[in-house]
């Protein structure tokens, strides 16, 4: 096994390391095995969760993902010695990715990949209205449209009376 700045590297030829490398992909694989409806359901749930309250979704990913990153990296990564180190890394991975910490474990790499893939969209939507606010605005717009249609119908009735 090689060493990079004191961090252990994983030999891809080892069965245990190969299994450790593939374990972070297990939820995705199970979703695909569940069939298209199961996978679509998972995607819909994730979208709904992120849209219900975008700030909560972003905080959950940064804090929860940061702690998960710390737990994955703490034994192998000398740059990740506290949950705060994981939170700082994950928060930067959501956008530009400028930090002096890098993942060294398969799970850390999987978390970083998730954060870099979905993080920019989560961060962009953080200040968007919540799903409840959007639904209320949609209801108000629909009520205005009904009022306009009722008024137009009344105008037509008055014109027909002439």
DSSP file (Angstrom, degrees, kcal/mol; ACC not computed):
  #  RESIDUE AA STRUCTURE BP1 BP2  ACC     N-H-->O    O-->H-N    N-H-->O    O-->H-N    TCO  KAPPA ALPHA  PHI   PSI    X-CA   Y-CA   Z-CA
    1    1 A X              0   0    0      0, 0.0     2,-0.1     0, 0.0     9,-0.1   0.000 360.0 360.0 360.0 133.7    0.0    0.0    0.0
    2    2 A X        -     0   0    0      2,-0.0     7,-1.2     1,-0.0     2,-0.4  -0.300 360.0-134.8 -84.5 172.2    1.3    3.5   -1.0
    3    3 A X  E     -A    8   0A   0      5,-0.2     2,-0.5    -2,-0.1     5,-0.2  -0.996  14.2-171.4-134.1 133.4    1.2    6.6    1.1
    4    4 A X  E >  S-A    7   0A   0      3,-1.8     3,-2.4    -2,-0.4    -2,-0.0  -0.951  81.8 -31.3-123.7 108.5    0.2   10.1    0.2
    5    5 A X  T 3  S-     0   0    0     -2,-0.5    73,-0.3     1,-0.3     3,-0.1   0.867 122.7 -51.8  49.6  42.3    0.9   12.6    3.0
    6    6 A X  T 3  S+     0   0    0      1,-0.3     2,-0.3    71,-0.1    -1,-0.3   0.372 110.1 125.4  82.0  -5.9    0.4   10.0    5.6
    7    7 A X  E <   -A    4   0A   0     -3,-2.4    -3,-1.8    70,-0.1    -1,-0.3  -0.692  63.2-118.6 -90.1 140.3   -3.0    9.0    4.2
    8    8 A X  E     -A    3   0A   0     68,-0.3     2,-0.3    -2,-0.3    -5,-0.2  -0.521  24.5-150.3 -73.1 138.9   -3.7    5.3    3.4
    9    9 A X        -     0   0    0     -7,-1.2     2,-0.5    -2,-0.2    96,-0.1  -0.778  16.1-120.1-105.6 158.6   -4.4    4.5   -0.3
   10   10 A X        -     0   0    0     -2,-0.3     2,-0.7    94,-0.2     3,-0.0  -0.852  13.1-133.9-105.2 130.3   -6.6    1.6   -1.3
   11   11 A X    >   -     0   0    0     -2,-0.5     3,-1.8     1,-0.2     6,-0.2  -0.717  11.4-152.8 -80.0 113.0   -5.3   -1.1   -3.5
   12   12 A X  T 3  S+     0   0    0     -2,-0.7    -1,-0.2     1,-0.3     6,-0.0   0.664  91.3  64.4 -64.6 -13.3   -8.1   -1.6   -6.1
   13   13 A X  T 3  S+     0   0    0      4,-0.1     2,-0.3     5,-0.0    -1,-0.3   0.673  80.9  95.1 -82.4 -16.4   -6.9   -5.3   -6.5
   14   14 A X  S <> S-     0   0    0     -3,-1.8     4,-2.6     1,-0.1     5,-0.2  -0.578  72.4-141.8 -77.5 133.4   -7.9   -6.2   -3.0
   15   15 A X  H  > S+     0   0    0     -2,-0.3     4,-2.4     1,-0.2     5,-0.2   0.898 102.0  49.5 -61.0 -41.9  -11.4   -7.7   -2.6
   16   16 A X  H  > S+     0   0    0      2,-0.2     4,-2.4     1,-0.2    -1,-0.2   0.906 112.9  46.6 -65.4 -41.5  -12.0   -5.8    0.6
   17   17 A X  H  > S+     0   0    0     -6,-0.2     4,-2.3     2,-0.2    -2,-0.2   0.875 110.8  52.5 -69.2 -36.4  -10.9   -2.5   -0.9
   18   18 A X  H  X S+     0   0    0     -4,-2.6     4,-2.0     2,-0.2    -2,-0.2   0.927 111.0  47.3 -63.4 -43.2  -13.0   -3.1   -4.0
   19   19 A X  H  X S+     0   0    0     -4,-2.4     4,-1.8     1,-0.2    -2,-0.2   0.918 111.8  50.3 -62.3 -43.4  -16.0   -3.8   -1.8
   20   20 A X  H  X S+     0   0    0     -4,-2.4     4,-0.6     1,-0.2    -1,-0.2   0.861 110.0  51.5 -62.7 -35.3  -15.3   -0.6    0.2
   21   21 A X  H  < S+     0   0    0     -4,-2.3     3,-0.3     1,-0.2    -1,-0.2   0.875 114.6  42.0 -68.4 -37.3  -15.0    1.3   -3.0
   22   22 A X  H >< S+     0   0    0     -4,-2.0     3,-1.6     1,-0.2     4,-0.3   0.695  93.1  83.2 -85.2 -19.5  -18.4    0.1   -4.3
   23   23 A X  H >< S+     0   0    0     -4,-1.8     3,-1.9     1,-0.3     4,-0.4   0.859  83.8  58.6 -57.4 -40.3  -20.3    0.3   -1.0
   24   24 A X  T 3< S+     0   0    0     -4,-0.6     3,-0.3    -3,-0.3     4,-0.3   0.762 103.6  55.3 -61.9 -19.8  -21.1    4.1   -1.4
   25   25 A X  T <> S+     0   0    0     -3,-1.6     4,-2.6    -4,-0.2    -1,-0.3   0.507  80.3  95.7 -87.5  -4.1  -22.9    3.2   -4.7
   26   26 A X  H <> S+     0   0    0     -3,-1.9     4,-2.8    -4,-0.3     5,-0.2   0.896  81.0  51.0 -56.9 -46.2  -25.2    0.6   -3.0
   27   27 A X  H  > S+     0   0    0     -4,-0.4     4,-2.0    -3,-0.3    -1,-0.2   0.901 112.5  47.1 -60.6 -38.2  -28.2    3.0   -2.5
   28   28 A X  H  > S+     0   0    0     -4,-0.3     4,-2.1    -3,-0.2    -1,-0.2   0.930 112.5  49.2 -67.1 -44.2  -28.0    4.0   -6.2
   29   29 A X  H  X S+     0   0    0     -4,-2.6     4,-2.3     1,-0.2    -2,-0.2   0.912 110.7  50.4 -61.2 -42.6  -27.7    0.4   -7.3
   30   30 A X  H  X S+     0   0    0     -4,-2.8     4,-1.6     1,-0.2    -1,-0.2   0.876 107.7  54.0 -63.8 -36.8  -30.7   -0.6   -5.1
   31   31 A X  H  < S+     0   0    0     -4,-2.0     8,-0.3    -5,-0.2     4,-0.3   0.916 110.2  46.5 -63.4 -42.1  -32.7    2.3   -6.6
   32   32 A X  H >< S+     0   0    0     -4,-2.1     3,-1.3     1,-0.2    -2,-0.2   0.890 111.1  51.9 -66.7 -37.8  -32.0    1.0  -10.1
   33   33 A X  H 3< S+     0   0    0     -4,-2.3    -1,-0.2     1,-0.3    -2,-0.2   0.779  97.6  67.8 -68.3 -25.4  -32.9   -2.5   -9.1
   34   34 A X  T 3< S-     0   0    0     -4,-1.6     4,-0.4     1,-0.2    -1,-0.3   0.601 113.4-114.2 -69.6  -9.4  -36.2   -1.3   -7.6
   35   35 A X    <>  -     0   0    0     -3,-1.3     4,-2.4    -4,-0.3    -1,-0.2  -0.224  37.2 -61.9  96.6 169.7  -37.3   -0.6  -11.2
   36   36 A X  H  > S+     0   0    0      1,-0.2     4,-3.1     2,-0.2     5,-0.2   0.884 132.8  52.1 -61.2 -41.4  -38.0    2.7  -13.0
   37   37 A X  H  > S+     0   0    0      1,-0.2     4,-2.3     2,-0.2    -1,-0.2   0.899 110.8  49.0 -64.1 -38.6  -40.9    3.6  -10.7
   38   38 A X  H  > S+     0   0    0     -4,-0.4     4,-2.0     2,-0.2    -2,-0.2   0.919 114.0  45.0 -65.7 -43.4  -38.7    3.1   -7.6
   39   39 A X  H  X S+     0   0    0     -4,-2.4     4,-2.4    -8,-0.3    -2,-0.2   0.923 114.2  48.7 -66.2 -44.9  -35.9    5.2   -9.0
   40   40 A X  H  X S+     0   0    0     -4,-3.1     4,-2.7     1,-0.2    -2,-0.2   0.884 109.8  53.4 -62.4 -37.7  -38.3    7.9  -10.2
   41   41 A X  H  X S+     0   0    0     -4,-2.3     4,-2.5    -5,-0.2    -1,-0.2   0.903 108.1  49.5 -63.1 -41.1  -39.9    7.9   -6.8
   42   42 A X  H  X S+     0   0    0     -4,-2.0     4,-2.4     2,-0.2    -2,-0.2   0.927 112.2  48.0 -63.8 -44.2  -36.6    8.4   -5.1
   43   43 A X  H  X S+     0   0    0     -4,-2.4     4,-2.6     1,-0.2    -2,-0.2   0.924 111.8  49.7 -62.4 -43.9  -35.8   11.3   -7.5
   44   44 A X  H  X S+     0   0    0     -4,-2.7     4,-2.7     1,-0.2    -1,-0.2   0.905 110.5  50.5 -61.9 -41.6  -39.2   12.9   -6.9
   45   45 A X  H  X S+     0   0    0     -4,-2.5     4,-2.7     2,-0.2    -1,-0.2   0.919 110.9  48.6 -62.0 -44.2  -38.7   12.6   -3.1
   46   46 A X  H  X S+     0   0    0     -4,-2.4     4,-2.3     2,-0.2    -2,-0.2   0.922 113.1  47.2 -63.0 -44.0  -35.3   14.2   -3.2
   47   47 A X  H  X S+     0   0    0     -4,-2.6     4,-2.0     2,-0.2    -2,-0.2   0.937 113.4  48.4 -61.9 -45.9  -36.6   17.1   -5.4
   48   48 A X  H  X S+     0   0    0     -4,-2.7     4,-2.0     1,-0.2    -2,-0.2   0.905 110.8  50.8 -61.0 -42.7  -39.6   17.6   -3.1
   49   49 A X  H  X S+     0   0    0     -4,-2.7     4,-0.9     1,-0.2    -1,-0.2   0.921 112.2  46.6 -61.3 -44.6  -37.4   17.6    0.0
   50   50 A X  H  < S+     0   0    0     -4,-2.3     7,-0.3     1,-0.2    -1,-0.2   0.813 115.6  46.1 -68.9 -29.8  -35.1   20.2   -1.5
   51   51 A X  H  < S+     0   0    0     -4,-2.0    80,-1.2    -5,-0.2     3,-0.4   0.741  95.7  72.3 -86.9 -23.8  -38.0   22.4   -2.7
   52   52 A X  H  < S-     0   0    0     -4,-2.0    79,-0.7     1,-0.3    80,-0.5   0.941 128.4  -8.5 -57.2 -47.0  -40.0   22.3    0.6
   53   53 A X     X  -     0   0    0     -4,-0.9     4,-2.2    77,-0.2    -1,-0.3  -0.725  66.7-166.1-150.8  99.2  -37.4   24.5    2.2
   54   54 A X  H  > S+     0   0    0     -3,-0.4     4,-2.3    74,-0.3     5,-0.2   0.824  89.6  53.0 -58.5 -35.1  -34.3   25.2    0.2
   55   55 A X  H  > S+     0   0    0     71,-0.3     4,-2.7    73,-0.2    -1,-0.2   0.931 109.7  48.4 -67.5 -43.8  -32.4   26.6    3.1
   56   56 A X  H  > S+     0   0    0      1,-0.2     4,-2.7     2,-0.2    -2,-0.2   0.909 111.4  51.0 -60.6 -41.4  -33.1   23.6    5.3
   57   57 A X  H  X S+     0   0    0     -4,-2.2     4,-2.2    -7,-0.3    -2,-0.2   0.925 111.7  46.8 -62.5 -44.2  -32.0   21.3    2.4
   58   58 A X  H  X S+     0   0    0     -4,-2.3     4,-2.7     1,-0.2     5,-0.2   0.925 113.5  47.9 -64.8 -44.2  -28.7   23.2    2.0
   59   59 A X  H  X>S+     0   0    0     -4,-2.7     4,-3.1     1,-0.2     5,-0.5   0.900 110.7  52.1 -63.0 -40.4  -28.0   23.2    5.7
   60   60 A X  I  X>S+     0   0    0     -4,-2.7     4,-1.8    -5,-0.2     5,-0.8   0.906 112.5  45.0 -63.2 -41.2  -28.8   19.5    5.9
   61   61 A X  I  X5S+     0   0    0     -4,-2.2     4,-1.4     3,-0.2     5,-0.4   0.929 117.8  43.3 -69.1 -43.9  -26.4   18.7    3.1
   62   62 A X  I  X5S+     0   0    0     -4,-2.7     4,-1.7     3,-0.2    -2,-0.2   0.964 125.3  32.3 -67.0 -51.2  -23.6   20.9    4.4
   63   63 A X  I  X5S+     0   0    0     -4,-3.1     4,-2.3    -5,-0.2     5,-0.2   0.964 127.3  38.6 -72.9 -51.7  -23.9   19.9    8.1
   64   64 A X  I  X<S+     0   0    0     -4,-1.8     4,-2.4    -5,-0.5    -3,-0.2   0.928 121.0  45.2 -65.3 -45.1  -25.0   16.3    7.6
   65   65 A X  H  X<S+     0   0    0     -4,-1.4     4,-2.7    -5,-0.8    -1,-0.2   0.873 112.1  53.2 -65.8 -36.6  -22.7   15.7    4.7
   66   66 A X  H  X S+     0   0    0     -4,-1.7     4,-2.4    -5,-0.4    -2,-0.2   0.911 110.8  45.4 -64.9 -42.4  -19.8   17.4    6.4
   67   67 A X  H  X S+     0   0    0     -4,-2.3     4,-2.7     2,-0.2    -2,-0.2   0.910 113.7  50.1 -66.4 -41.1  -20.2   15.2    9.5
   68   68 A X  H  X S+     0   0    0     -4,-2.4     4,-2.2     2,-0.2    -2,-0.2   0.906 110.1  51.0 -62.3 -40.6  -20.5   12.1    7.2
   69   69 A X  H  X S+     0   0    0     -4,-2.7     4,-2.2     2,-0.2    -2,-0.2   0.930 110.5  49.0 -61.6 -45.5  -17.4   13.3    5.4
   70   70 A X  H  X S+     0   0    0     -4,-2.4     4,-2.7     1,-0.2    -2,-0.2   0.935 111.0  49.6 -58.5 -47.1  -15.5   13.6    8.7
   71   71 A X  H  < S+     0   0    0     -4,-2.7     4,-0.3     1,-0.2    -1,-0.2   0.867 114.2  45.9 -62.1 -35.8  -16.6   10.1    9.8
   72   72 A X  H  < S+     0   0    0     -4,-2.2    -1,-0.2    -5,-0.2    -2,-0.2   0.837 124.4  31.6 -73.5 -32.8  -15.5    8.7    6.5
   73   73 A X  H >X S+     0   0    0     -4,-2.2     4,-3.0    -5,-0.2     3,-0.8   0.642  88.8  94.5-101.8 -17.6  -12.1   10.5    6.4
   74   74 A X  T 3< S+     0   0    0     -4,-2.7    -1,-0.1     1,-0.3    -3,-0.1   0.775  91.2  41.1 -56.2 -34.6  -11.1   10.8   10.1
   75   75 A X  T 34 S+     0   0    0     -4,-0.3    -1,-0.3    -5,-0.1    -2,-0.1   0.780 127.0  30.6 -84.6 -25.8   -8.9    7.7   10.3
   76   76 A X  T <4 S+     0   0    0     -3,-0.8     2,-0.7    -4,-0.2   -68,-0.3   0.637 108.4  68.1-106.2 -18.0   -7.2    8.0    6.9
   77   77 A X    ><  -     0   0    0     -4,-3.0     3,-1.9     3,-0.2    -1,-0.1  -0.888  54.1-166.5-116.2 107.6   -7.1   11.8    6.3
   78   78 A X  T 3  S+     0   0    0     -2,-0.7     3,-0.1   -73,-0.3    -1,-0.1   0.703  90.5  61.1 -64.8 -17.2   -4.8   13.9    8.4
   79   79 A X  T 3  S+     0   0    0      1,-0.2     2,-0.5    23,-0.2    -1,-0.3   0.481  96.2  64.6 -86.0  -2.0   -6.5   17.0    7.1
   80   80 A X    <   +     0   0    0     -3,-1.9    -3,-0.2    -7,-0.2    -1,-0.2  -0.753  55.2 140.7-124.5  84.0   -9.9   15.9    8.5
   81   81 A X        +     0   0    0     -2,-0.5     2,-0.3    -3,-0.1    -1,-0.1   0.509  64.4  27.8-105.3  -7.7   -9.5   15.8   12.3
   82   82 A X  S >> S-     0   0    0      1,-0.1     4,-1.4     0, 0.0     3,-0.7  -0.969  82.1-105.8-148.0 161.2  -12.9   17.2   13.5
   83   83 A X  H 3> S+     0   0    0     -2,-0.3     4,-2.5     1,-0.2     5,-0.2   0.863 119.9  61.7 -56.1 -33.9  -16.5   17.4   12.2
   84   84 A X  H 3> S+     0   0    0      1,-0.2     4,-2.8     2,-0.2    -1,-0.2   0.883  99.1  54.6 -61.5 -37.3  -15.8   21.1   11.5
   85   85 A X  H <> S+     0   0    0     -3,-0.7     4,-2.3     1,-0.2    -1,-0.2   0.910 110.0  47.1 -60.6 -42.0  -13.1   20.1    9.0
   86   86 A X  H  X S+     0   0    0     -4,-1.4     4,-2.7     2,-0.2    -2,-0.2   0.900 112.0  49.6 -65.9 -40.8  -15.7   17.9    7.2
   87   87 A X  H  X S+     0   0    0     -4,-2.5     4,-2.5     2,-0.2    -2,-0.2   0.920 111.5  48.9 -64.8 -44.1  -18.3   20.7    7.2
   88   88 A X  H  X S+     0   0    0     -4,-2.8     4,-1.6     2,-0.2    -2,-0.2   0.924 113.1  47.7 -61.7 -44.0  -15.7   23.2    5.8
   89   89 A X  H  X S+     0   0    0     -4,-2.3     4,-2.0    -5,-0.2     3,-0.2   0.959 113.6  46.3 -61.5 -49.8  -14.7   20.8    3.1
   90   90 A X  H  X S+     0   0    0     -4,-2.7     4,-1.1     1,-0.2    -1,-0.2   0.878 108.3  55.7 -65.3 -36.4  -18.2   19.9    2.1
   91   91 A X  H  < S+     0   0    0     -4,-2.5     3,-0.3     1,-0.2    -1,-0.2   0.885 111.4  44.3 -64.0 -35.9  -19.4   23.5    2.0
   92   92 A X  H ><>S+     0   0    0     -4,-1.6     5,-2.3    -3,-0.2     3,-1.3   0.824 106.3  60.9 -75.8 -29.3  -16.6   24.4   -0.4
   93   93 A X  H 3<5S+     0   0    0     -4,-2.0    -1,-0.2     1,-0.3    -2,-0.2   0.733  91.5  69.8 -67.9 -20.6  -17.3   21.3   -2.5
   94   94 A X  T 3<5S-     0   0    0     -4,-1.1    -1,-0.3    -3,-0.3    29,-0.2   0.696 121.3  -2.2 -69.9 -17.2  -20.9   22.6   -3.1
   95   95 A X  T < 5S-     0   0    0     -3,-1.3    25,-0.1    -4,-0.2    -3,-0.1   0.174 134.7  -1.2-135.9-104.1  -19.4   25.4   -5.3
   96   96 A X  T   5S-     0   0    0      2,-0.1    -3,-0.2     1,-0.1    -4,-0.1   0.793  75.8-137.7 -74.5 -28.7  -15.9   26.3   -6.2
   97   97 A X      < +     0   0    0     -5,-2.3     2,-0.9     1,-0.2    -4,-0.2   0.801  42.2 157.6  78.6  29.3  -14.2   23.6   -4.2
   98   98 A X        +     0   0    0     -6,-0.3     2,-0.3     2,-0.0    -1,-0.2  -0.788  22.3 115.4 -92.2 107.7  -11.3   25.7   -2.8
   99   99 A X        -     0   0    0     -2,-0.9   -10,-0.0     2,-0.1   -11,-0.0  -0.968  68.6-121.6-159.9 162.7  -10.0   24.1    0.4
  100  100 A X  S    S+     0   0    0     -2,-0.3     2,-0.3   -21,-0.1    -2,-0.0   0.298  89.4  86.2 -94.0  10.3   -6.8   22.5    1.6
  101  101 A X        +     0   0    0    -16,-0.1     2,-0.3   -13,-0.0    -2,-0.1  -0.850  54.1 179.9-108.4 146.5   -8.7   19.2    2.4
  102  102 A X        -     0   0    0     -2,-0.3   -23,-0.2     0, 0.0     2,-0.1  -0.989  33.7-100.1-142.1 148.7   -9.3   16.5   -0.1
  103  103 A X        +     0   0    0     -2,-0.3     3,-0.0     5,-0.1   -30,-0.0  -0.406  33.0 174.5 -68.8 145.9  -11.1   13.1    0.1
  104  104 A X        +     0   0    0     -2,-0.1     2,-0.3   -95,-0.0   -94,-0.2   0.456  58.3  67.6-125.7 -10.3   -8.9   10.1    0.6
  105  105 A X  S  > S-     0   0    0      1,-0.1     4,-2.6   -96,-0.1     5,-0.2  -0.752  85.0-115.9-111.0 158.9  -11.4    7.3    1.1
  106  106 A X  H  > S+     0   0    0     -2,-0.3     4,-2.3     1,-0.2     5,-0.1   0.901 118.6  48.9 -58.2 -41.1  -14.0    5.8   -1.3
  107  107 A X  H  > S+     0   0    0      2,-0.2     4,-2.6     1,-0.2    -1,-0.2   0.911 110.5  50.8 -66.5 -41.1  -16.8    7.1    0.9
  108  108 A X  H  > S+     0   0    0      1,-0.2     4,-2.4     2,-0.2    -2,-0.2   0.907 110.7  49.1 -60.8 -42.0  -15.2   10.6    1.0
  109  109 A X  H  X S+     0   0    0     -4,-2.6     4,-2.6     2,-0.2    -2,-0.2   0.899 110.4  51.1 -64.2 -39.9  -14.9   10.6   -2.7
  110  110 A X  H  X S+     0   0    0     -4,-2.3     4,-2.4     2,-0.2    -2,-0.2   0.918 111.4  47.3 -64.2 -42.9  -18.6    9.5   -3.1
  111  111 A X  H  X S+     0   0    0     -4,-2.6     4,-2.6     2,-0.2    -2,-0.2   0.907 112.7  49.4 -64.5 -41.1  -19.7   12.3   -0.8
  112  112 A X  H  X S+     0   0    0     -4,-2.4     4,-2.8     2,-0.2     5,-0.2   0.903 110.1  51.3 -63.9 -41.1  -17.5   14.9   -2.6
  113  113 A X  H  X S+     0   0    0     -4,-2.6     4,-1.9     2,-0.2    -2,-0.2   0.924 111.2  47.7 -62.0 -44.8  -18.9   13.7   -6.0
  114  114 A X  H  X>S+     0   0    0     -4,-2.4     4,-2.9     2,-0.2     5,-0.5   0.940 113.7  47.5 -59.6 -48.0  -22.5   14.1   -4.7
  115  115 A X  H  X5S+     0   0    0     -4,-2.6     4,-1.9     1,-0.2     5,-0.3   0.900 114.1  46.1 -63.3 -41.6  -21.7   17.6   -3.3
  116  116 A X  H  <5S+     0   0    0     -4,-2.8     4,-0.3    -5,-0.2    -1,-0.2   0.791 116.4  46.1 -73.6 -26.2  -20.0   18.7   -6.5
  117  117 A X  H  <5S+     0   0    0     -4,-1.9     4,-0.3    -5,-0.2    -2,-0.2   0.932 131.1  16.6 -79.3 -48.6  -22.8   17.3   -8.7
  118  118 A X  H  X5S+     0   0    0     -4,-2.9     4,-2.1    -5,-0.2     3,-0.2   0.617 105.5  85.2-102.5 -14.8  -25.9   18.6   -6.8
  119  119 A X  H  X<S+     0   0    0     -4,-1.9     4,-3.2    -5,-0.5     5,-0.3   0.893  85.0  53.7 -58.7 -47.0  -24.4   21.3   -4.6
  120  120 A X  H  > S+     0   0    0     -4,-0.3     4,-2.5    -5,-0.3    -1,-0.2   0.901 111.2  46.9 -58.6 -39.2  -24.4   24.2   -7.1
  121  121 A X  H  > S+     0   0    0     -4,-0.3     4,-1.9    -3,-0.2    -1,-0.2   0.909 113.7  48.3 -67.8 -40.8  -28.1   23.7   -7.7
  122  122 A X  H  X S+     0   0    0     -4,-2.1     4,-0.5     2,-0.2    -2,-0.2   0.933 113.9  46.4 -62.7 -45.3  -28.9   23.4   -4.0
  123  123 A X  H >< S+     0   0    0     -4,-3.2     3,-1.0   -29,-0.2     4,-0.3   0.905 111.2  52.2 -65.0 -40.9  -26.8   26.5   -3.2
  124  124 A X  H >< S+     0   0    0     -4,-2.5     3,-0.5    -5,-0.3    -1,-0.2   0.878 113.3  44.8 -62.4 -37.3  -28.5   28.5   -6.1
  125  125 A X  H >< S+     0   0    0     -4,-1.9     3,-1.8     1,-0.2    -1,-0.2   0.476  83.8  98.8 -86.2  -1.4  -31.9   27.6   -4.8
  126  126 A X  T << S+     0   0    0     -3,-1.0   -71,-0.3    -4,-0.5    -1,-0.2   0.821  89.3  39.7 -59.7 -32.7  -31.2   28.3   -1.1
  127  127 A X  T <  S+     0   0    0     -3,-0.5    -1,-0.3    -4,-0.3    -2,-0.1   0.309  92.2 113.1-100.2   9.2  -32.8   31.7   -1.3
  128  128 A X  S <  S-     0   0    0     -3,-1.8   -74,-0.3     1,-0.1   -73,-0.2  -0.387  80.8 -87.8 -73.3 157.2  -35.7   30.7   -3.5
  129  129 A X        -     0   0    0      1,-0.1    -1,-0.1    -2,-0.1   -75,-0.1  -0.276  48.9-104.3 -61.4 153.4  -39.2   30.7   -2.0
  130  130 A X     >  -     0   0    0      1,-0.1     4,-2.4   -77,-0.1   -78,-0.2  -0.257  31.6-104.4 -71.2 167.2  -40.3   27.6   -0.2
  131  131 A X  H  > S+     0   0    0    -80,-1.2     4,-2.4   -79,-0.7     5,-0.2   0.877 123.7  53.2 -60.5 -37.6  -42.7   25.2   -1.8
  132  132 A X  H  > S+     0   0    0    -80,-0.5     4,-2.3     2,-0.2    -1,-0.2   0.904 108.6  49.1 -65.6 -41.0  -45.5   26.5    0.5
  133  133 A X  H  > S+     0   0    0      2,-0.2     4,-2.2     1,-0.2    -2,-0.2   0.910 112.2  48.2 -64.7 -41.7  -44.8   30.1   -0.6
  134  134 A X  H  X S+     0   0    0     -4,-2.4     4,-2.4     2,-0.2    -2,-0.2   0.898 111.0  50.9 -65.4 -39.6  -44.8   29.1   -4.3
  135  135 A X  H  X S+     0   0    0     -4,-2.4     4,-2.3     2,-0.2    -2,-0.2   0.905 110.1  49.5 -64.7 -40.8  -48.1   27.2   -3.8
  136  136 A X  H  X S+     0   0    0     -4,-2.3     4,-2.3     2,-0.2    -2,-0.2   0.911 111.4  48.9 -64.0 -42.1  -49.7   30.2   -2.1
  137  137 A X  H  X S+     0   0    0     -4,-2.2     4,-2.3     2,-0.2    -2,-0.2   0.888 110.7  51.1 -64.5 -38.8  -48.5   32.5   -4.9
  138  138 A X  H  X S+     0   0    0     -4,-2.4     4,-2.4     2,-0.2    -2,-0.2   0.903 110.2  49.3 -64.5 -41.2  -49.9   30.1   -7.5
  139  139 A X  H  X S+     0   0    0     -4,-2.3     4,-2.4     2,-0.2    -2,-0.2   0.915 111.2  49.4 -64.0 -42.0  -53.3   30.0   -5.7
  140  140 A X  H  X S+     0   0    0     -4,-2.3     4,-2.1     2,-0.2    -2,-0.2   0.907 111.7  48.7 -63.7 -41.7  -53.4   33.8   -5.6
  141  141 A X  H  X S+     0   0    0     -4,-2.3     4,-2.2     2,-0.2    -1,-0.2   0.898 110.9  50.5 -64.8 -40.1  -52.6   34.0   -9.3
  142  142 A X  H  X S+     0   0    0     -4,-2.4     4,-2.2     1,-0.2    -2,-0.2   0.897 109.0  51.5 -64.8 -39.6  -55.3   31.5  -10.0
  143  143 A X  H  X S+     0   0    0     -4,-2.4     4,-2.3     2,-0.2    -1,-0.2   0.893 109.3  50.7 -63.9 -39.4  -57.8   33.5   -8.0
  144  144 A X  H  X S+     0   0    0     -4,-2.1     4,-2.4     2,-0.2    -2,-0.2   0.906 109.6  50.4 -63.6 -41.5  -56.9   36.6   -9.9
  145  145 A X  H  X S+     0   0    0     -4,-2.2     4,-2.5     2,-0.2    -2,-0.2   0.902 109.8  50.2 -64.1 -40.5  -57.4   34.8  -13.2
  146  146 A X  H  X S+     0   0    0     -4,-2.2     4,-2.7     2,-0.2    -1,-0.2   0.918 110.5  50.4 -62.7 -43.0  -60.8   33.5  -12.1
  147  147 A X  H  X S+     0   0    0     -4,-2.3     4,-2.2     2,-0.2    -2,-0.2   0.901 111.0  48.5 -62.7 -41.2  -61.8   37.1  -11.1
  148  148 A X  H  X S+     0   0    0     -4,-2.4     4,-2.6     2,-0.2    -2,-0.2   0.926 112.3  48.5 -65.0 -44.0  -60.7   38.4  -14.5
  149  149 A X  H  X S+     0   0    0     -4,-2.5     4,-2.7     2,-0.2    -2,-0.2   0.904 110.6  50.8 -63.1 -41.0  -62.7   35.7  -16.3
  150  150 A X  H  X S+     0   0    0     -4,-2.7     4,-2.1     2,-0.2    -1,-0.2   0.907 111.6  48.2 -62.6 -40.6  -65.8   36.4  -14.2
  151  151 A X  H  X S+     0   0    0     -4,-2.2     4,-2.3     2,-0.2    -2,-0.2   0.914 111.7  49.0 -66.0 -42.7  -65.5   40.1  -15.0
  152  152 A X  H  X S+     0   0    0     -4,-2.6     4,-2.4     2,-0.2    -2,-0.2   0.907 110.2  51.6 -63.1 -41.1  -65.0   39.4  -18.8
  153  153 A X  H  X S+     0   0    0     -4,-2.7     4,-2.3     1,-0.2    -1,-0.2   0.907 109.8  49.9 -60.7 -41.0  -68.1   37.0  -18.6
  154  154 A X  H  X S+     0   0    0     -4,-2.1     4,-2.3     2,-0.2    -2,-0.2   0.893 109.3  51.2 -65.4 -39.9  -70.1   39.8  -17.0
  155  155 A X  H  X S+     0   0    0     -4,-2.3     4,-2.4     2,-0.2    -2,-0.2   0.914 109.8  50.2 -61.8 -42.8  -69.0   42.3  -19.7
  156  156 A X  H  X S+     0   0    0     -4,-2.4     4,-2.6     1,-0.2    -2,-0.2   0.918 109.3  51.5 -62.7 -42.9  -70.1   39.8  -22.4
  157  157 A X  H  X S+     0   0    0     -4,-2.3     4,-1.3     1,-0.2    -1,-0.2   0.923 110.6  48.3 -59.5 -44.1  -73.4   39.5  -20.7
  158  158 A X  H  < S+     0   0    0     -4,-2.3     4,-0.5     1,-0.2    -1,-0.2   0.890 112.2  48.6 -64.9 -39.1  -73.9   43.3  -20.6
  159  159 A X  H >< S+     0   0    0     -4,-2.4     3,-1.0     1,-0.2    -1,-0.2   0.881 108.5  54.1 -67.5 -37.7  -72.9   43.5  -24.3
  160  160 A X  H 3< S+     0   0    0     -4,-2.6    -1,-0.2     1,-0.2    -2,-0.2   0.782  99.9  62.5 -66.7 -25.8  -75.3   40.7  -25.2
  161  161 A X  T 3<        0   0    0     -4,-1.3    -1,-0.2     1,-0.3    -2,-0.2   0.675 360.0 360.0 -73.4 -17.0  -78.2   42.6  -23.5
  162  162 A X    <         0   0    0     -3,-1.0    -1,-0.3    -4,-0.5    -2,-0.1   0.461 360.0 360.0 -75.7 360.0  -77.8   45.5  -26.0
